[in-house]
């Protein structure tokens, strides 16, 4: 892993620290297990997702609110549950 990739991963780990422990676990696990091998579009979607507020991300993960089309596959990977 290059220094820039390591720095990016460290930055993402920090951004995954949320106000909700459940999100900490889901988001951090995605970074550790899938982010490095994800295609660029998925990486960009993940970083955009981290800009949302915790209640919105949580609602997406629990399928409480509609998941935008551009995030559907990502949310499925994060939660391990098919959307729909």
Beta strands, then each sheet from edge to edge (+ up, - down):
end
